[in-house]
Amino acid sequence: MTDAKQVALPYNTTNEISGFEMKIAIVGCGIGGLAVAGFLSDSPHEITLYDQFESPAPVGSGLVIQPVGLRVLEKLGAAQQAHAKGAKSYRMMGYEASTKRKVLDVSYGPRSGPDFGLGIHRTSLFDALLSTCTAKGVQITNAHEITGSTLADNKRTLTFADSTKSAPYDLVIDASGAGSPLSPLKSKTLPYGAIWGTVNWPDGTELRYDRLEQRYRHASNMIGILPVGSLPDSNTPKAALFWSLPQHKYTLWRDTPLDHWKTEAKALWPALAPFVDQIKTHDEMTMASYTHGTMRIPYSDALVHIGDAAHRASPQLGQGANMALLDAYALAQCLQEYPLKQALPTYHKARKRHINLYQAMSWAFTPMYQSNSRILPLIRNLLLAPTSTIWPVSSILTSLVKGTMVSPHQE
């Protein structure tokens, strides 16, 4: 299932392309925005990267860069720094807390093999991307919050929060995330989100630093620990701690004494006590709300959307950052290789099948791990779990997690 034909979009490493020079604005200095800016930095296009903050900064806790995303980082030149600050993960495991029965077991292959997931804090990934872009000469226009855009004469003009406007651009790349002011996507809010926090990896724990582990009570409670390497200015091993929570219960969680939650979390997974006990205030855990939706066509006149601005899903399959990186790489290839009217449809065609498959898989799998259903966890425990380590199901699940179930760039 991994040998799907790839679209022929060779990435140019020289400036020997004539006739395609454009003025391009990139909105959003996150993973996708930095990546596409880095890839376009050696093109003949004139690039302006806008960030709404006074100085660029990441938002969020830990994530996993899957093998397909790591290959994009390699092409960009950011992989070495990301590897130095991340934590290699070779397995994803989950257990039903009450029975201690294993209900999730996905391996990336042998430890001696080339594939693994890279757990990394968003700050460290952001730092790797920002450093790479800075070295490539990418300049960021800070403190420019975008509120909209207008189209005239086939060019886009951006409107800023102070009501001023930009010069017209031949193309605006919207990489401003789930809260994009430019994206028309109307996504569906999922019932469950999660609270996330970053903690030190404690000495003496029985848990392993080379795997993501989770514990469940049916699908209504989930707690997990993800090794994420270290922060840019430190060598202390860190982990991302997360707890599944219905979105409407977040206010109640904050209004309840923290020890109530800590007691519940440690009862669900006693081995996580030295992680949970590091949390001293509610503010150390941040609520992440999840939505789901996909733009049927992610572009319009002089405007294209990538990453969460174009497609949003639960992080259950760990593909969010990878999707942004893959979008950035594919779009940069197309903008290097084709004139604009051809580049955007070619980009959409290249990414469509991969995005649709992973959006569908996320929609199917998420309720098995985050929902109020009593039936879906039984299907997970009695059907999916026993077959997950048996070929060919094991191979399918591995390719699903790696991001290679179909080619990321499809013809």
Secondary structure as the mmCIF struct_conf table of DSSP 4:
data_model
#
loop_
_struct_conf.conf_type_id
_struct_conf.id
_struct_conf.beg_label_comp_id
_struct_conf.beg_label_asym_id
_struct_conf.beg_label_seq_id
_struct_conf.end_label_comp_id
_struct_conf.end_label_asym_id
_struct_conf.end_label_seq_id
HELX_LH_PP_P HELX_LH_PP_P1 ALA A 4 LYS A 5
STRN STRN1 GLN A 6 GLN A 6
HELX_LH_PP_P HELX_LH_PP_P2 VAL A 7 VAL A 7
HELX_LH_PP_P HELX_LH_PP_P3 PRO A 10 ASN A 12
BEND BEND1 THR A 14 ASN A 15
BEND BEND2 GLY A 19 GLY A 19
STRN STRN2 LYS A 23 VAL A 27
BEND BEND3 GLY A 30 GLY A 30
HELX_RH_AL_P HELX_RH_AL_P1 ILE A 31 LEU A 40
TURN_TY1_P TURN_TY1_P1 SER A 41 ASP A 42
BEND BEND4 SER A 43 HIS A 45
STRN STRN3 GLU A 46 TYR A 50
BEND BEND5 GLN A 52 SER A 55
BEND BEND6 GLY A 60 SER A 61
STRN STRN4 GLY A 62 ILE A 65
HELX_RH_AL_P HELX_RH_AL_P2 PRO A 67 LEU A 76
TURN_TY1_P TURN_TY1_P2 GLY A 77 GLY A 77
HELX_RH_AL_P HELX_RH_AL_P3 ALA A 79 LYS A 85
BEND BEND7 GLY A 86 GLY A 86
STRN STRN5 ALA A 87 SER A 89
STRN STRN6 ARG A 91 GLU A 96
TURN_TY1_P TURN_TY1_P3 ALA A 97 LYS A 100
STRN STRN7 ARG A 101 SER A 107
BEND BEND8 GLY A 109 GLY A 109
TURN_TY1_P TURN_TY1_P4 ARG A 111 SER A 112
BEND BEND9 GLY A 113 PRO A 114
STRN STRN8 GLY A 117 HIS A 121
HELX_RH_AL_P HELX_RH_AL_P4 ARG A 122 ALA A 135
TURN_TY1_P TURN_TY1_P5 LYS A 136 GLY A 137
STRN STRN9 ILE A 140 THR A 141
BEND BEND10 ALA A 143 ALA A 143
STRN STRN10 ILE A 146 ALA A 152
TURN_TY1_P TURN_TY1_P6 ASP A 153 ASN A 154
STRN STRN11 LYS A 155 PHE A 160
TURN_TY1_P TURN_TY1_P7 ALA A 161 ASP A 162
BEND BEND11 SER A 163 SER A 163
STRN STRN12 LYS A 165 LYS A 165
HELX_LH_PP_P HELX_LH_PP_P4 SER A 166 PRO A 168
STRN STRN13 TYR A 169 TYR A 169
BEND BEND12 ASP A 170 ASP A 170
STRN STRN14 LEU A 171 ASP A 174
TURN_TY1_P TURN_TY1_P8 ALA A 178 GLY A 179
BEND BEND13 PRO A 181 LEU A 182
HELX_LH_PP_P HELX_LH_PP_P5 SER A 187 SER A 187
STRN STRN15 LYS A 188 THR A 189
HELX_LH_PP_P HELX_LH_PP_P6 LEU A 190 LEU A 190
BEND BEND14 PRO A 191 PRO A 191
STRN STRN16 TYR A 192 ASN A 200
TURN_TY1_P TURN_TY1_P9 ASP A 203 GLY A 204
BEND BEND15 GLU A 206 LEU A 207
TURN_TY1_P TURN_TY1_P10 TYR A 209 ASP A 210
STRN STRN17 ARG A 211 ARG A 217
TURN_TY1_P TURN_TY1_P11 HIS A 218 SER A 220
STRN STRN18 ASN A 221 GLY A 229
TURN_TY1_P TURN_TY1_P12 PRO A 232 ASP A 233
STRN STRN19 LYS A 238 PRO A 246
HELX_RH_3T_P HELX_RH_3T_P1 GLN A 247 LYS A 249
HELX_RH_AL_P HELX_RH_AL_P5 TYR A 250 ASP A 255
BEND BEND16 THR A 256 THR A 256
HELX_RH_AL_P HELX_RH_AL_P6 LEU A 258 LEU A 268
HELX_RH_3T_P HELX_RH_3T_P2 PRO A 270 LEU A 272
HELX_RH_AL_P HELX_RH_AL_P7 ALA A 273 VAL A 276
TURN_TY1_P TURN_TY1_P13 ASP A 277 GLN A 278
BEND BEND17 THR A 281 THR A 281
HELX_RH_3T_P HELX_RH_3T_P3 HIS A 282 GLU A 284
BEND BEND18 MET A 285 MET A 285
STRN STRN20 THR A 286 ALA A 288
STRN STRN21 THR A 291 THR A 294
BEND BEND19 ARG A 296 ILE A 297
STRN STRN22 TYR A 299 SER A 300
TURN_TY1_P TURN_TY1_P14 ASP A 301 ALA A 302
STRN STRN23 LEU A 303 HIS A 305
HELX_RH_3T_P HELX_RH_3T_P4 GLY A 307 ALA A 309
TURN_TY1_P TURN_TY1_P15 ALA A 310 ALA A 310
STRN STRN24 HIS A 311 ARG A 312
HELX_RH_3T_P HELX_RH_3T_P5 PRO A 315 LEU A 317
BEND BEND20 GLY A 318 GLY A 318
HELX_RH_AL_P HELX_RH_AL_P8 GLY A 320 GLU A 337
BEND BEND21 TYR A 338 TYR A 338
HELX_RH_AL_P HELX_RH_AL_P9 LEU A 340 TYR A 369
BEND BEND22 GLN A 370 ASN A 372
BEND BEND23 ARG A 374 ARG A 374
HELX_RH_AL_P HELX_RH_AL_P10 ILE A 375 ILE A 379
HELX_RH_PI_P HELX_RH_PI_P1 ARG A 380 LEU A 384
HELX_RH_AL_P HELX_RH_AL_P11 ALA A 385 THR A 387
TURN_TY1_P TURN_TY1_P16 SER A 388 THR A 389
BEND BEND24 ILE A 390 ILE A 390
TURN_TY1_P TURN_TY1_P17 TRP A 391 PRO A 392
HELX_RH_AL_P HELX_RH_AL_P12 VAL A 393 LYS A 402
TURN_TY1_P TURN_TY1_P18 GLY A 403 GLY A 403
BEND BEND25 MET A 405 VAL A 406
BEND BEND26 PRO A 408 HIS A 409
STRN STRN25 GLN A 410 GLN A 410
#
